[in-house]
């Protein structure tokens, strides 16, 4: 009987741990989505400006670097929760 209770408690702990992990993953993923949305808004704002060609190139480089970072961050989040 004690073994059954211990196994039951162990399973409950695993389920609760998974639920907490799911909540954390959800929060992290929402932040990633918000980062991408913010980059899109920034890109739209840049497009609305009337600036020199050199500044346009600098803005595009900035947006590309932000996107690159966001993609690497999203990959990190996926790997973080895939390995657990």
Secondary structure, 3 states (H helix, E strand, C coil): CHHHHHHHHHHHHHHHHHHHHHHHHHHHHHHHHHHHHHHHHHHHHHHCCCCCHHHHHHHHHHHHHHHHHHHHHHHHHHHHHHCC
